[in-house]
Amino acid sequence: MARLPRLNLPDIPQHIVQRGNNRQVCFFSDQDYVVFLGKLKDCSRKYKVAVHAYVLMTNHVHLLMTPSDETGMSRMIQALSSGYVRYINMTYGRTGTLWEGRYKSSLVDCERYFLIVSRYIEMNPVRAKMVSHPSEYPWSSFRKNALGIPIKLITPHGCYQQLGKNDEERNQAYQSLFQHEIPEFTLEEIRDSINKTWVLGNNKFKTQIEYQTGRRVSPLPKGGDRKSEKFKNQHL
């Protein structure tokens, strides 16, 4: 089946995943993580894309970002990816590609899913059993969003800002979200949306995106699939 085109709409957050080619390592030292984050900051500012959450794993990255126009996200990712590959090839005397072909993306419904996706991203090292708590992993936005450690790269989203009246309240409220595990069916929704270029949101949000883009944004319901019907009813 042909791959669906990416959806790029201004002011709507996107969950982005970029994987190493054949799932191979793309960070070889602490300095590589630092360089990537520096390039991410520079590219996000140049192309006017706000970065809200991130995690850099050994062989892939997750980003939660909002573009200000329809081309900013793709241009930013292209500049970031190619710039980082040039750095890696020069540093380690290698040639060729580093990343898997296309990056994957999914539009995210702010009202229901924004904070869930942010948690999903920052919990990646825990699910991978690399650390026991997200605060122990140095290469994620958890330090900023939950602990208040300054990270100039991060631009707080309105959903995050509404967690409290000041930074301390927001940090505490955000930390409290991690006291509860994300349900397995929600994890499946997030993974399906990013792997299949679907929209992550309730029916109202999906209808809005379909109207704006003229493209189907979710799979057709399967006959007799009670699980799908259950999801549908929960997200009305």
C-alpha positions as CSV (number, residue, x, y, z in Angstrom):
1,M,0.0,0.0,0.0
2,A,1.3,3.5,-0.9
3,R,2.6,5.6,2.0
4,L,0.3,8.4,2.9
5,P,1.6,12.0,2.5
6,R,2.5,13.8,5.6
7,L,0.1,16.3,7.1
8,N,1.6,19.7,7.8
9,L,-0.7,22.3,9.2
10,P,0.4,25.5,11.0
11,D,-0.1,25.8,14.8
12,I,-0.9,22.1,15.2
13,P,1.6,20.0,17.2
14,Q,3.3,17.0,15.5
15,H,4.9,14.0,17.0
16,I,8.0,13.3,15.0
17,V,10.1,10.1,15.0
18,Q,13.5,9.8,13.2
19,R,15.2,6.4,13.4
20,G,18.7,5.3,12.6
21,N,19.2,3.4,9.4
22,N,18.3,-0.3,10.0
23,R,17.8,0.8,13.6
24,Q,21.5,1.3,14.0
25,V,23.1,3.6,16.6
26,C,23.1,7.3,15.7
27,F,24.6,8.7,18.9
28,F,28.1,7.4,19.7
29,S,29.2,9.8,22.6
30,D,27.8,12.4,24.9
31,Q,29.1,15.1,22.6
32,D,26.9,13.8,19.8
33,Y,23.8,14.3,21.9
34,V,25.0,17.9,22.7
35,V,25.7,18.6,19.0
36,F,22.3,17.3,17.9
37,L,20.4,19.4,20.5
38,G,22.4,22.5,19.5
39,K,21.5,21.9,15.8
40,L,17.8,21.2,16.8
41,K,17.7,24.6,18.6
42,D,19.3,26.5,15.7
43,C,17.1,24.8,13.1
44,S,13.9,25.2,15.1
45,R,14.5,28.9,15.5
46,K,15.5,29.4,11.8
47,Y,12.3,27.7,10.5
48,K,10.1,28.9,13.4
49,V,9.1,25.5,14.8
50,A,8.5,25.4,18.6
51,V,10.0,22.4,20.4
52,H,7.9,21.2,23.4
53,A,9.3,17.8,24.3
54,Y,12.1,15.5,23.1
55,V,14.1,12.4,23.9
56,L,17.2,11.3,22.2
57,M,17.6,7.5,22.3
58,T,20.7,5.6,21.1
59,N,19.1,4.8,17.7
60,H,16.2,7.2,17.3
61,V,14.7,10.4,18.4
62,H,11.2,11.5,19.4
63,L,10.2,15.2,19.1
64,L,6.9,17.0,19.9
65,M,6.9,20.3,18.0
66,T,4.5,22.9,16.5
67,P,5.3,24.6,13.2
68,S,4.2,28.2,12.4
69,D,3.6,27.4,8.7
70,E,3.0,24.5,6.4
71,T,6.6,24.1,5.2
72,G,8.6,24.8,8.3
73,M,8.5,21.3,9.8
74,S,9.7,19.5,6.8
75,R,12.4,22.1,6.1
76,M,13.6,22.0,9.7
77,I,13.8,18.2,9.8
78,Q,15.7,18.1,6.5
79,A,18.2,20.8,7.7
80,L,18.6,19.1,11.1
81,S,19.0,15.6,9.7
82,S,21.5,16.5,7.0
83,G,23.5,18.8,9.2
84,Y,23.8,16.1,11.9
85,V,24.9,13.5,9.3
86,R,27.6,15.8,8.1
87,Y,28.9,16.2,11.6
88,I,28.8,12.4,12.3
89,N,30.5,11.5,9.0
90,M,33.3,14.1,9.6
91,T,33.8,13.2,13.2
92,Y,34.0,9.5,12.8
93,G,35.4,9.3,9.2
94,R,32.4,7.5,7.8
95,T,30.3,8.0,4.7
96,G,26.7,7.4,3.6
97,T,23.4,7.8,5.3
98,L,22.7,7.7,9.0
99,W,18.9,8.0,9.2
100,E,16.2,5.7,8.0
101,G,14.5,7.1,4.8
102,R,11.6,9.3,5.8
103,Y,10.9,10.6,9.2
104,K,7.6,9.7,10.6
105,S,5.0,12.2,11.9
106,S,1.5,12.5,13.3
107,L,-0.7,15.5,14.0
108,V,-1.6,15.6,17.7
109,D,-4.9,16.8,19.2
110,C,-4.0,19.3,21.9
111,E,-7.1,19.0,24.0
112,R,-6.8,15.3,24.7
113,Y,-3.4,14.0,23.6
114,F,-0.7,16.7,23.9
115,L,0.4,16.0,27.5
116,I,0.0,12.2,26.9
117,V,2.4,12.3,24.0
118,S,4.8,14.5,25.9
119,R,4.8,11.9,28.7
120,Y,5.1,9.1,26.2
121,I,8.2,10.7,24.7
122,E,9.9,11.3,28.0
123,M,9.1,7.8,29.3
124,N,10.9,6.1,26.4
125,P,14.1,5.5,28.4
126,V,12.1,3.9,31.2
127,R,10.1,1.6,28.8
128,A,13.5,0.7,27.3
129,K,14.7,-0.2,30.8
130,M,17.7,2.2,30.5
131,V,16.7,4.0,33.7
132,S,14.1,3.5,36.4
133,H,12.8,7.1,36.3
134,P,12.8,9.7,33.5
135,S,14.7,12.2,35.7
136,E,17.7,9.8,35.5
137,Y,18.0,10.2,31.7
138,P,19.9,13.3,30.7
139,W,18.8,13.6,27.0
140,S,15.2,14.4,27.4
141,S,13.0,17.4,28.1
142,F,11.8,16.0,31.4
143,R,14.4,18.0,33.2
144,K,12.7,21.2,31.9
145,N,9.1,20.2,31.9
146,A,9.1,18.4,35.3
147,L,12.1,19.7,37.2
148,G,12.3,23.3,35.9
149,I,16.0,23.0,34.8
150,P,16.5,25.7,32.1
151,I,16.6,24.4,28.6
152,K,16.6,27.2,26.0
153,L,15.5,24.8,23.3
154,I,12.1,24.3,24.9
155,T,9.1,26.5,24.2
156,P,6.2,25.6,26.6
157,H,2.9,24.8,24.8
158,G,-0.4,26.4,25.9
159,C,-1.5,23.0,27.3
160,Y,1.6,22.9,29.5
161,Q,1.1,26.5,30.6
162,Q,-2.4,25.7,31.8
163,L,-1.1,23.3,34.4
164,G,-0.4,26.1,36.9
165,K,-0.1,29.8,37.6
166,N,3.7,29.7,37.8
167,D,6.7,27.6,36.9
168,E,6.7,25.8,40.3
169,E,3.0,24.8,40.0
170,R,3.4,23.7,36.4
171,N,6.5,21.5,37.3
172,Q,4.6,19.9,40.2
173,A,1.5,19.3,38.1
174,Y,3.5,17.8,35.3
175,Q,5.4,15.5,37.7
176,S,2.1,14.2,39.0
177,L,1.1,13.0,35.6
178,F,3.9,10.5,35.7
179,Q,2.4,8.8,38.8
180,H,0.0,7.0,36.5
181,E,0.9,4.7,33.6
182,I,-0.3,5.4,30.1
183,P,-2.9,2.7,29.3
184,E,-1.8,0.1,26.9
185,F,-4.5,0.9,24.3
186,T,-3.3,4.5,24.4
187,L,0.3,3.4,23.8
188,E,-1.0,1.5,20.8
189,E,-2.9,4.5,19.5
190,I,0.2,6.6,19.7
191,R,2.4,4.0,17.9
192,D,-0.2,3.4,15.2
193,S,-0.6,7.0,14.5
194,I,3.1,7.6,14.1
195,N,3.8,4.5,12.2
196,K,0.9,4.9,9.7
197,T,0.8,8.7,9.5
198,W,-2.7,8.8,11.1
199,V,-3.9,11.7,13.1
200,L,-3.9,11.3,16.9
201,G,-7.1,12.8,18.3
202,N,-10.8,12.4,19.0
203,N,-13.4,12.3,16.2
204,K,-14.1,16.0,16.3
205,F,-10.4,16.8,15.8
206,K,-10.0,14.2,13.0
207,T,-13.1,15.6,11.2
208,Q,-11.6,19.1,11.4
209,I,-8.3,17.9,9.9
210,E,-10.1,15.9,7.1
211,Y,-12.0,19.1,6.2
212,Q,-8.9,21.2,6.1
213,T,-6.8,18.7,4.1
214,G,-9.3,16.8,2.1
215,R,-7.6,13.5,3.1
216,R,-8.7,10.6,5.3
217,V,-6.8,10.8,8.5
218,S,-7.7,7.5,10.3
219,P,-8.2,3.9,9.2
220,L,-11.7,2.8,8.2
221,P,-13.5,0.9,10.9
222,K,-13.3,-2.9,10.7
223,G,-16.5,-4.9,10.8
224,G,-17.0,-6.6,14.1
225,D,-13.9,-4.9,15.7
226,R,-15.2,-4.3,19.2
227,K,-12.0,-2.8,20.2
228,S,-12.1,-0.1,17.5
229,E,-15.7,0.7,18.4
230,K,-14.7,1.0,22.1
231,F,-12.0,3.5,21.1
232,K,-14.5,5.4,19.0
233,N,-17.0,5.8,21.8
234,Q,-14.4,6.8,24.3
235,H,-13.1,9.6,22.1
236,L,-16.4,11.2,21.1
